[in-house]
Amino acid sequence: MITGRRPKARLGSLLAALAITGGALLSGLPAHADEPSAGAAGKEAPRVDLVLDVSGSMRATDIQGKSRIAVAQQSLNDVIDALPAETEFGIRTLGANYPGDDKAQGCLDTKQLFPVGKTNKTEAKTAVATLRPTGWTPIGLALRGAAQDLGKGETTRRVVLITDGEDSCAPPDPCDVARELASQGIHLVVDTLGLAHDDKTRQQLLCIANATGGTYTDVRTQEQLTEKVKQLVDRSNDTYTVAPVKTAGTDKCESAPVLTPGVYSDREKFSEHRVYRVPVKAGQELRASVSVALDRPVARDYGVLLQATSTTGQELVRGTDAGSGRTDVVSTGLRWSAAASKGYATATASASPSGKPETSVCLVVSNSLAPQAGAAADPGLPLELTVDLTAASPAPDGPAMGLGRGWILLLVLTLAGLLTGLLFGWIARWRIAVWQEN
């Protein structure tokens, strides 16, 4: 143990000097410019309709020793408790009411259990508690009913389908219904969650999700079901204040679609590059982000790359994200302006119709994803690209310019390492001297 007043005083003085030196050097670090503030919330509230399979097969007790319906009910209770106040939420059932053997009658059995709107949580949980596995599985008809429950509007609405089997009532085939809803342009996304694990059910649920830009999840535990539904409800609240515009990236910049500020949706195949073009005027800063939804099982060790390049392919800036396997979305982003590229790679500017210099920046979305065995490769994975143009952040002045990517940062780290080494060397020598004296 180190004792004595003078060594303590010296140690305190040295640490204080180190803190002051580091603070003075690091105080010149350029602060990140404020992120673009979210626009005013749209007039429409986020809307989610949960479609729950209550057919006879939901009696099976194969999820952690519990019945499928008991697991679904407990998960729904947890989801309802956690609902954001602004979310309009509803529940539709299929196979919950007709107990007879007439298939024609049973295949009409889909009903709105709780209307889409501001949720009375006690009433919603009470309604869920009354459900008992009963009848058939008219998924296609239930999807049409859910679309009617949600209505039309400018913002994207979500249907969350929880089922343990494929449709037993086709026609209508649920994949065809999903394509029909997607073709109507009513901004409806269907996410599917499977409680059973046979190939036919998996393929049908994946088809429904793919047709509408949604996701498919193979559920194995109650915790997984609860967490996934909460994620989907939160996504409807956080992501879609404006419905994404469909676009189609190309493999070359010269033929890429020209994007203006907004939110865009596309699909990208495994290990593919998708290119888009954004005109950036002098004095503007480009801010872009991309999210790729993992709507099917993918191999481990994957990543997503977003690059801004010149029209000749020279990289200006990049953003990357490596997948952890813990979420079903991989996202990254970047920022670029001509002023920020001084001394680095630059793009070629041209005159815009307004007379201001304009740079054509190519946004390249790439992924290192690969499907797991048995997972479908087509269609591509859903991606969402956000593009914004703001006033360029002023370049920092003084000796801090370039700190974080140049020699000044290296100098700071070197000085800090040197001072730390001297400090611990001095302490070691002092301890040895004290030990020898005693």
C-alpha positions as CSV (number, residue, x, y, z in Angstrom):
1,M,0.0,0.0,0.0
2,I,1.4,3.4,-0.9
3,T,1.6,5.8,2.0
4,G,3.0,9.3,2.7
5,R,1.8,12.8,1.9
6,R,4.4,13.9,-0.6
7,P,4.0,11.0,-3.0
8,K,0.2,11.4,-2.9
9,A,0.6,15.1,-3.6
10,R,2.9,14.4,-6.5
11,L,0.7,11.7,-7.9
12,G,-2.4,14.0,-7.6
13,S,-0.5,16.8,-9.3
14,L,0.6,14.6,-12.1
15,L,-2.8,13.1,-12.7
16,A,-4.3,16.6,-12.7
17,A,-1.7,17.8,-15.2
18,L,-2.4,14.8,-17.4
19,A,-6.2,15.5,-17.2
20,I,-5.7,19.2,-18.0
21,T,-3.3,18.4,-20.9
22,G,-5.7,15.8,-22.4
23,G,-8.7,18.0,-21.8
24,A,-7.0,20.9,-23.6
25,L,-6.0,18.8,-26.5
26,L,-9.3,17.0,-26.8
27,S,-11.4,20.1,-26.4
28,G,-10.5,20.9,-30.0
29,L,-12.2,17.8,-31.3
30,P,-14.8,18.8,-33.8
31,A,-18.3,18.1,-32.4
32,H,-20.6,16.1,-34.6
33,A,-23.3,18.3,-36.2
34,D,-26.8,17.7,-34.8
35,E,-28.5,14.9,-36.6
36,P,-31.5,16.0,-38.7
37,S,-34.4,16.5,-36.5
38,A,-37.5,14.3,-37.2
39,G,-40.2,16.1,-39.0
40,A,-43.5,16.8,-37.4
41,A,-45.4,13.6,-36.9
42,G,-47.9,12.8,-39.6
43,K,-51.6,13.3,-38.9
44,E,-52.1,9.6,-39.1
45,A,-51.2,7.5,-36.0
46,P,-49.2,4.2,-36.4
47,R,-51.7,1.4,-37.0
48,V,-51.2,-2.3,-36.3
49,D,-53.6,-5.2,-36.7
50,L,-52.5,-8.5,-35.1
51,V,-54.1,-11.6,-36.8
52,L,-54.1,-14.6,-34.4
53,D,-54.6,-18.2,-35.5
54,V,-57.0,-19.8,-33.0
55,S,-57.6,-23.0,-35.0
56,G,-57.8,-26.4,-33.4
57,S,-54.1,-27.2,-33.9
58,M,-53.2,-24.3,-31.5
59,R,-53.9,-26.8,-28.7
60,A,-50.6,-28.6,-29.3
61,T,-48.3,-28.4,-26.3
62,D,-44.9,-28.2,-27.9
63,I,-43.5,-24.8,-26.9
64,Q,-41.6,-25.0,-23.7
65,G,-44.2,-27.5,-22.4
66,K,-47.1,-25.0,-23.0
67,S,-49.8,-25.0,-25.6
68,R,-49.3,-22.8,-28.6
69,I,-52.4,-20.8,-27.7
70,A,-51.2,-20.2,-24.1
71,V,-47.9,-19.0,-25.4
72,A,-49.6,-16.6,-27.8
73,Q,-52.0,-15.3,-25.2
74,Q,-49.2,-14.6,-22.7
75,S,-47.1,-12.9,-25.3
76,L,-50.1,-10.8,-26.4
77,N,-50.7,-9.7,-22.8
78,D,-47.0,-8.5,-22.6
79,V,-47.3,-6.7,-25.9
80,I,-50.5,-5.0,-25.0
81,D,-49.0,-3.8,-21.7
82,A,-46.1,-2.3,-23.6
83,L,-48.1,-0.6,-26.4
84,P,-47.0,3.0,-27.1
85,A,-49.8,5.5,-26.3
86,E,-49.9,6.8,-29.9
87,T,-50.2,3.4,-31.6
88,E,-53.7,2.3,-32.8
89,F,-53.8,-1.4,-32.3
90,G,-56.4,-4.1,-33.1
91,I,-56.7,-7.9,-33.0
92,R,-58.4,-10.2,-35.6
93,T,-58.8,-13.9,-35.1
94,L,-59.2,-16.8,-37.5
95,G,-60.7,-20.2,-36.6
96,A,-61.9,-19.0,-33.2
97,N,-65.6,-19.2,-33.3
98,Y,-67.0,-22.1,-35.5
99,P,-66.7,-25.5,-33.7
100,G,-68.6,-27.6,-36.4
101,D,-67.4,-29.9,-39.1
102,D,-68.8,-28.0,-42.1
103,K,-65.6,-26.8,-43.8
104,A,-67.3,-24.3,-46.0
105,Q,-68.7,-22.6,-42.9
106,G,-65.5,-23.0,-40.9
107,C,-63.5,-21.3,-43.7
108,L,-65.5,-18.1,-43.2
109,D,-64.5,-17.9,-39.5
110,T,-62.5,-14.7,-39.2
111,K,-63.6,-11.9,-36.9
112,Q,-62.4,-8.7,-35.5
113,L,-61.8,-9.4,-31.8
114,F,-60.7,-5.9,-30.8
115,P,-61.1,-2.9,-33.2
116,V,-58.0,-1.0,-34.4
117,G,-57.8,2.2,-32.4
118,K,-56.7,3.6,-29.1
119,T,-56.3,0.6,-26.9
120,N,-58.2,0.0,-23.6
121,K,-55.6,-2.5,-22.3
122,T,-57.8,-4.2,-19.8
123,E,-60.5,-4.8,-22.4
124,A,-58.0,-6.1,-25.0
125,K,-56.4,-8.5,-22.5
126,T,-59.8,-9.8,-21.4
127,A,-60.8,-10.5,-25.0
128,V,-57.5,-12.4,-25.6
129,A,-58.1,-14.5,-22.4
130,T,-61.4,-15.8,-23.7
131,L,-59.9,-17.4,-26.8
132,R,-59.9,-21.2,-27.1
133,P,-58.6,-23.3,-30.1
134,T,-61.6,-24.1,-32.2
135,G,-61.7,-24.4,-36.0
136,W,-60.1,-24.1,-39.4
137,T,-57.3,-21.8,-40.8
138,P,-58.6,-19.2,-43.3
139,I,-55.5,-17.1,-43.5
140,G,-56.2,-15.6,-46.9
141,L,-59.7,-14.4,-45.8
142,A,-58.2,-13.0,-42.5
143,L,-55.6,-11.0,-44.4
144,R,-58.3,-9.3,-46.5
145,G,-60.2,-8.6,-43.3
146,A,-57.2,-7.1,-41.6
147,A,-56.6,-4.8,-44.6
148,Q,-60.2,-3.5,-44.1
149,D,-59.6,-3.2,-40.4
150,L,-56.7,-0.9,-41.0
151,G,-58.2,1.2,-43.8
152,K,-56.3,3.3,-46.3
153,G,-54.0,6.2,-45.8
154,E,-50.7,7.8,-46.6
155,T,-48.6,6.0,-43.9
156,T,-47.6,2.4,-43.9
157,R,-49.7,0.1,-41.7
158,R,-48.7,-3.4,-40.4
159,V,-50.4,-6.7,-40.2
160,V,-48.7,-9.1,-37.8
161,L,-49.9,-12.7,-38.5
162,I,-49.2,-15.4,-35.8
163,T,-50.1,-18.9,-37.0
164,D,-49.0,-22.5,-36.5
165,G,-49.9,-23.8,-39.9
166,E,-50.6,-23.2,-43.5
167,D,-54.0,-22.0,-44.8
168,S,-56.5,-25.0,-44.8
169,C,-59.2,-23.1,-46.7
170,A,-57.8,-21.9,-50.0
171,P,-59.1,-20.3,-52.2
172,P,-58.2,-17.6,-51.7
173,D,-54.6,-18.5,-51.5
174,P,-52.9,-16.3,-48.8
175,C,-49.9,-15.6,-51.1
176,D,-52.2,-14.4,-53.9
177,V,-54.1,-12.2,-51.3
178,A,-50.7,-10.7,-50.2
179,R,-49.8,-9.9,-53.8
180,E,-53.2,-8.5,-54.4
181,L,-52.9,-6.2,-51.4
182,A,-49.4,-5.1,-52.4
183,S,-50.6,-4.3,-56.0
184,Q,-53.3,-2.0,-54.6
185,G,-50.6,0.4,-53.3
186,I,-52.3,0.8,-50.0
187,H,-49.0,0.8,-48.0
188,L,-49.7,-2.4,-46.2
189,V,-46.9,-4.6,-44.8
190,V,-47.6,-8.1,-43.5
191,D,-45.1,-9.7,-41.0
192,T,-45.5,-13.4,-40.4
193,L,-44.5,-15.5,-37.3
194,G,-44.7,-19.3,-37.5
195,L,-45.2,-21.4,-34.4
196,A,-44.8,-24.7,-36.3
197,H,-41.7,-25.6,-38.3
198,D,-42.8,-27.7,-41.3
199,D,-41.5,-26.6,-44.7
200,K,-45.0,-26.0,-46.2
201,T,-45.9,-23.5,-43.5
202,R,-42.6,-21.8,-43.6
203,Q,-42.7,-21.4,-47.4
204,Q,-46.2,-20.0,-47.3
205,L,-45.5,-17.5,-44.5
206,L,-42.3,-16.4,-46.3
207,C,-44.2,-15.9,-49.5
208,I,-46.8,-13.7,-47.7
209,A,-44.1,-11.6,-46.1
210,N,-42.0,-11.3,-49.3
211,A,-45.0,-10.1,-51.3
212,T,-45.6,-7.1,-49.0
213,G,-42.1,-6.2,-48.0
214,G,-42.5,-7.7,-44.5
215,T,-40.5,-10.2,-42.5
216,Y,-40.9,-13.9,-41.5
217,T,-39.8,-15.3,-38.2
218,D,-39.6,-18.9,-37.1
219,V,-40.7,-18.8,-33.4
220,R,-39.3,-21.3,-30.9
221,T,-40.0,-19.7,-27.5
222,Q,-42.5,-17.5,-25.8
223,E,-39.8,-14.9,-25.1
224,Q,-38.9,-14.8,-28.8
225,L,-42.6,-14.3,-29.8
226,T,-43.1,-11.5,-27.3
227,E,-39.9,-9.7,-28.3
228,K,-40.6,-10.0,-32.0
229,V,-44.1,-8.7,-31.8
230,K,-42.9,-5.8,-29.7
231,Q,-40.2,-5.0,-32.3
232,L,-42.8,-5.0,-35.1
233,V,-45.2,-2.7,-33.1
234,D,-42.3,-0.3,-32.4
235,R,-41.2,-0.4,-36.0
236,S,-44.6,0.8,-37.1
237,N,-44.3,3.6,-34.6
238,D,-40.7,4.7,-35.3
239,T,-40.1,4.0,-39.0
240,Y,-43.2,4.9,-41.0
241,T,-44.2,8.5,-40.6
242,V,-44.1,8.6,-44.4
243,A,-44.6,5.6,-46.7
244,P,-41.5,4.7,-48.6
245,V,-41.4,5.2,-52.4
246,K,-40.6,2.1,-54.4
247,T,-37.5,2.3,-56.5
248,A,-35.1,0.0,-58.3
249,G,-31.4,0.4,-58.0
250,T,-29.1,-0.7,-60.8
251,D,-25.6,-2.1,-61.0
252,K,-24.1,1.1,-62.6
253,C,-24.2,4.7,-61.5
254,E,-24.9,6.1,-65.0
255,S,-28.2,4.1,-65.2
256,A,-29.1,4.5,-61.5
257,P,-32.4,6.2,-60.5
258,V,-32.0,9.8,-59.4
259,L,-33.3,10.2,-55.8
260,T,-34.4,13.4,-54.0
261,P,-34.8,13.7,-50.2
262,G,-37.2,11.0,-49.0
263,V,-37.6,7.4,-48.0
264,Y,-37.3,4.6,-50.6
265,S,-37.8,0.9,-50.6
266,D,-36.1,-1.7,-52.8
267,R,-35.0,-5.3,-52.7
268,E,-31.4,-6.5,-52.8
269,K,-30.3,-10.0,-53.6
270,F,-27.6,-11.8,-51.6
271,S,-24.1,-10.4,-52.1
272,E,-25.5,-7.8,-54.6
273,H,-24.7,-4.1,-55.2
274,R,-27.5,-1.7,-55.8
275,V,-26.7,1.8,-57.0
276,Y,-28.7,5.1,-56.8
277,R,-27.8,8.7,-57.7
278,V,-28.3,11.9,-55.6
279,P,-27.5,15.4,-57.0
280,V,-25.8,17.5,-54.3
281,K,-25.6,21.2,-54.8
282,A,-22.8,23.4,-53.5
283,G,-23.3,24.2,-49.8
284,Q,-25.3,21.0,-49.2
285,E,-24.5,18.0,-47.1
286,L,-25.8,14.5,-48.1
287,R,-27.0,12.3,-45.3
288,A,-28.1,8.8,-46.1
289,S,-28.9,5.6,-44.3
290,V,-29.9,2.1,-45.3
291,S,-31.6,-0.7,-43.4
292,V,-31.7,-4.2,-44.7
293,A,-34.4,-6.6,-43.2
294,L,-33.3,-10.2,-42.7
295,D,-36.6,-11.8,-43.5
296,R,-35.2,-15.3,-43.8
297,P,-32.4,-17.3,-42.1
298,V,-28.9,-16.1,-43.2
299,A,-25.5,-17.4,-42.6
300,R,-23.3,-16.1,-39.8
301,D,-20.7,-13.3,-40.2
302,Y,-22.4,-10.9,-42.5
303,G,-22.4,-7.1,-43.0
304,V,-24.0,-4.2,-44.9
305,L,-22.0,-1.5,-46.6
306,L,-23.2,2.0,-47.8
307,Q,-20.8,3.9,-50.0
308,A,-20.9,7.4,-51.5
309,T,-18.7,7.5,-54.6
310,S,-18.1,9.8,-57.5
311,T,-19.5,8.9,-60.9
312,T,-16.1,7.4,-61.8
313,G,-16.2,5.0,-58.9
314,Q,-13.9,6.9,-56.5
315,E,-15.0,6.4,-52.9
316,L,-15.9,9.6,-51.0
317,V,-17.1,8.1,-47.7
318,R,-18.6,4.9,-46.4
319,G,-20.7,3.5,-43.5
320,T,-20.7,-0.2,-42.5
321,D,-22.5,-2.5,-40.0
322,A,-21.7,-6.1,-39.1
323,G,-24.5,-8.4,-38.2
324,S,-24.7,-9.7,-34.7
325,G,-27.5,-12.2,-35.2
326,R,-29.5,-10.5,-32.4
327,T,-31.8,-8.3,-34.6
328,D,-33.6,-8.8,-37.9
329,V,-32.4,-5.5,-39.4
330,V,-28.9,-4.3,-40.3
331,S,-28.5,-0.6,-40.7
332,T,-25.7,1.9,-41.4
333,G,-25.4,5.5,-42.6
334,L,-23.1,8.2,-43.9
335,R,-22.7,12.0,-44.4
336,W,-20.8,13.8,-47.2
337,S,-20.3,17.3,-48.5
338,A,-17.9,18.8,-50.9
339,A,-16.4,21.0,-48.2
340,A,-15.7,18.0,-45.9
341,S,-13.8,16.2,-48.7
342,K,-11.0,18.8,-49.0
343,G,-7.8,17.0,-49.2
344,Y,-9.5,13.7,-49.7
345,A,-11.3,12.1,-52.6
346,T,-13.6,14.4,-54.5
347,A,-16.4,14.2,-57.0
348,T,-16.7,16.1,-60.3
349,A,-19.1,19.0,-60.2
350,S,-21.3,20.3,-63.0
351,A,-23.8,23.1,-63.4
352,S,-27.4,22.6,-62.2
353,P,-30.4,24.2,-63.8
354,S,-30.4,26.8,-61.0
355,G,-26.8,27.7,-62.0
356,K,-25.3,26.4,-58.8
357,P,-22.5,23.9,-59.0
358,E,-23.9,20.4,-58.5
359,T,-22.2,17.1,-57.8
360,S,-23.7,13.8,-58.8
361,V,-23.0,11.4,-55.9
362,C,-23.6,7.6,-56.3
363,L,-24.9,5.7,-53.3
364,V,-23.9,2.1,-53.4
365,V,-25.6,-0.5,-51.1
366,S,-23.8,-3.8,-50.8
367,N,-24.1,-6.8,-48.5
368,S,-22.1,-9.9,-47.6
369,L,-25.2,-11.9,-46.8
370,A,-25.7,-15.6,-47.7
371,P,-28.9,-17.7,-47.2
372,Q,-28.8,-20.6,-44.8
373,A,-29.5,-24.1,-46.3
374,G,-33.1,-24.3,-47.4
375,A,-33.8,-20.5,-47.4
376,A,-35.1,-19.0,-50.5
377,A,-32.7,-16.7,-52.5
378,D,-35.5,-14.9,-54.3
379,P,-36.9,-12.3,-54.1
380,G,-34.2,-10.1,-52.6
381,L,-34.1,-8.8,-49.1
382,P,-36.2,-5.8,-48.3
383,L,-34.2,-2.6,-47.9
384,E,-35.1,0.9,-46.9
385,L,-33.0,3.9,-48.0
386,T,-33.4,7.3,-46.5
387,V,-31.9,10.3,-48.3
388,D,-31.7,13.9,-46.9
389,L,-29.9,17.1,-48.0
390,T,-29.2,19.8,-45.5
391,A,-27.0,22.8,-45.2
392,A,-23.3,21.7,-45.1
393,S,-21.8,21.7,-41.6
394,P,-19.1,24.4,-41.3
395,A,-15.5,23.0,-41.4
396,P,-13.7,23.3,-38.1
397,D,-11.0,26.0,-37.8
398,G,-7.7,26.0,-36.0
399,P,-5.4,23.2,-35.0
400,A,-8.2,20.8,-34.4
401,M,-9.0,20.5,-38.1
402,G,-8.8,16.9,-39.2
403,L,-8.6,15.6,-35.6
404,G,-10.0,12.1,-35.5
405,R,-8.6,11.1,-38.9
406,G,-5.1,12.6,-39.1
407,W,-1.9,13.3,-37.3
408,I,-3.2,15.3,-34.4
409,L,-5.1,12.3,-33.0
410,L,-2.0,10.2,-33.3
411,L,0.0,12.9,-31.5
412,V,-2.6,13.0,-28.7
413,L,-2.5,9.2,-28.2
414,T,1.3,9.2,-28.3
415,L,1.5,11.9,-25.6
416,A,-1.1,10.2,-23.5
417,G,0.8,6.9,-23.7
418,L,4.1,8.5,-22.9
419,L,2.7,10.3,-19.9
420,T,1.0,7.2,-18.6
421,G,4.2,5.2,-19.0
422,L,6.2,7.8,-17.1
423,L,3.5,7.9,-14.4
424,F,3.5,4.2,-13.8
425,G,7.3,4.0,-14.0
426,W,7.7,6.6,-11.4
427,I,5.2,4.8,-9.1
428,A,7.0,1.5,-9.5
429,R,10.4,3.1,-8.7
430,W,8.9,4.8,-5.6
431,R,7.4,1.6,-4.3
432,I,10.7,-0.3,-4.7
433,A,12.6,2.5,-2.8
434,V,10.0,2.5,0.0
435,W,10.2,-1.3,0.2
436,Q,14.0,-1.3,0.4
437,E,14.0,1.3,3.2
438,N,11.6,-0.7,5.3
